[in-house]
Amino acid sequence: MPKEIRLNAFDMNCVVHQSPGLWTHPRDRADRYNTLDYWVELAKLLERGKFDALFLADVLGVYDVYRGSPDAAIANAVQVPVNDPLLLIPAMAYVTRNLGFGVTCAVSYEHPYTLARRFSTLDHLTGGRIGWNVVTGYLNSAAKGIGLARQPEHDTRYGIAEEYMQIVYKLWEGSWEDGAVLRDRTQRVFARPEKVHRIRHNGRYFQIEAIHLCEPSPQRTPLIYQAGASSRGRQFAATHAECVFINGPSKQVIAPIVVDLRRRAAAAGRNPAEIFDFYDDDRDHRSDFRSRSSEA
C-alpha cells in the first residue's frame, strides 16, 4: 500500500538559517525576511505546493564564542539579525487554509502566563493550526541579554521546562471549562464565572495564581514539538511531544533513538504510536495540527 508523504518546510525569521552565504546568490531573496510580503508569498507557495506545515526555528542570543566575538556571525548574517517568528503567523494564516505552523519558543527566559496567552491567541487566529517547538535555550548571550550572568545548567533548564509545561497545561486545559463561554446577547452574559477557574501553582521555579486570559481555543493545547538529543531531552520529548526532531545520517543510526523514545513514552503512560519522529531520511510521518487532551 502506498505511503503518504508529509511535507514540512523549515525556515527562520532571519537572513541565514542553515546555509551561510546563500543570501549572496543573485536569485536569493532571503534579505527580504523583514518584510511581510516575503512571508505571505512563502505561505501561499507552500499552500499551493500542498505542504502540510511551515516550521520556524528561532534562537535567543547571538553566536559570540568564535574568537570571543560576535563579529563573524554579524558579518555573515549567521542567524543574526533575527526577528520574532510568532508575529509572522497571523498574516500567513490569513492567506492560507490548510497550512500548519510550528514555531520555536524557549521556556528559560519567559514566564508561562504570558506565553500561554500568545499561543492561545495564535491558535484562535489560525483556526487550530499552531504548534509549539519547546526548547530550553543554549546560548549564554541570551541569558546575559535578560540580566543573568550565564544560563542555567543543562538539566536545570529541563527542570524548569518540566514545571513550565505543568503550568501551561493547567492554564490551557483547566482554567476555562467547556461550555464556559455563552455569548448570550439576550441575557447579557458572555461567560459563566462558575466555569472559569483560577489556576494555582507553587513550584520550585514558578509561582502563579491566575485565570487564563483567553477563552478556549480550537486545540486548547497546541501541537507540541521537541528536538532534544540528550537523555534528558529524550525524556522530556517522550513525556510531552507529539512530533520529535531527530538528527542522523541513516535509518541504522536513527532506529535506536526511535526505539528509545517510544520506550520512554510507554513508561510515561503514553501510547508510543502517538509520537512522530522527523528526520531527513524518512519524512513519512504525520504533522497534522489537532487537539491534545492534557490533564490539568
Secondary structure as UniProt FT lines:
FT   STRAND          8..12
FT   TURN            20..21
FT   HELIX           22..24
FT   TURN            26..27
FT   HELIX           30..32
FT   TURN            33..34
FT   HELIX           36..48
FT   TURN            49..50
FT   STRAND          53..57
FT   HELIX           66..68
FT   HELIX           71..75
FT   TURN            76..77
FT   HELIX           86..88
FT   HELIX           89..94
FT   STRAND          100..106
FT   TURN            108..109
FT   HELIX           112..126
FT   STRAND          130..135
FT   HELIX           140..145
FT   TURN            146..147
FT   HELIX           154..169
FT   HELIX           170..174
FT   TURN            178..179
FT   STRAND          181..184
FT   TURN            185..188
FT   STRAND          189..191
FT   HELIX           193..195
FT   STRAND          199..202
FT   STRAND          207..210
FT   STRAND          220..221
FT   STRAND          223..226
FT   HELIX           231..240
FT   STRAND          243..245
FT   HELIX           251..267
FT   TURN            268..269
FT   HELIX           272..274
FT   STRAND          276..279
FT   TURN            280..281
//
